[in-house]
């Protein structure tokens, strides 16, 4: 299974385009992560005011995705170069 993935031209092109795009905008994943965390804070505050469990869940998911995006951005920014 992994041999097929390694030989896939689509995945290779996707990785090349992603790495070349991120090398020009190294801080973008971190900015997206921070923005998602801020949006999650607002949604969680609204969920607290309205007492809506759905807004709490959405806020928690956005917070987690934002934190992961920011951490991945920090991890990837150094190997992509200056």
N, C-alpha and C positions, 0 to 999 in steps of 0.2 A: 504494500500500500504506500509506504513512504517513498519507494522508488518512483512511483507514478507522480507523486507530489513533487519530488526533486526534479523530474524531467518536464514538468508542466511549463510551457512557455508563458501561459497567462499569469501564473503565480510569479514567475521570474520577472515579467514586465511590471506586475503590480508592485513587487518589492523594489525594483529599480526606480520606478516613478515616485513611490512613496519616500524612499530615502533621498532622492534628489530634491523632491519638493520640501521635505522637512529640513534638509541641510540649508536651504535658503531662509526658512522660517523656523528656526530652532525653538523659539519661545512660544510658538502657537499652541502646542498641547497644554502647556502650563497656563496660558491665558484662558483657554477654553475650560480647563479644570477649575480655575478660580471663579470664572463666571458661573459655571454650573453650581458651585458651592454657594455662591451668593444668591442665585435663584432658588436653590434648595432652602436656604435660610428664610427667604421671604415666604415661600410656600409653607414651610413648617410653622411660621408665625401665623399665617392665615389659617392653617389647619387647627392651631391652638385656639384662635379667636372663635372660629366657626364650630369647633369640636367635630371635625370631619376626619374619620380614620383614613379615608382615601387620600386626602391631602397629606397626611402624615406619611403614608406609604410612598407616595410620589416624591415627597421631599427627601425621604431616606434613600430612595433609589438614586435620585439626582445627586445627592451628597456623595454617595459611594462611587458613582461613575465619575464625578468631578475629582474626587481624591485620587482615584486610579489614573485618570487622565493626567493629572498634575505630576504624579509619581513617575508615570511612564515618560512624560516629557522631560523630567529631570534626569532620568536614567539614559534616555536616548540623546539628549543634547550634547553630552560630552563626546561620545564616539563619532558623531556626525561631523565634528571638526569646528574650527573657528571661522 
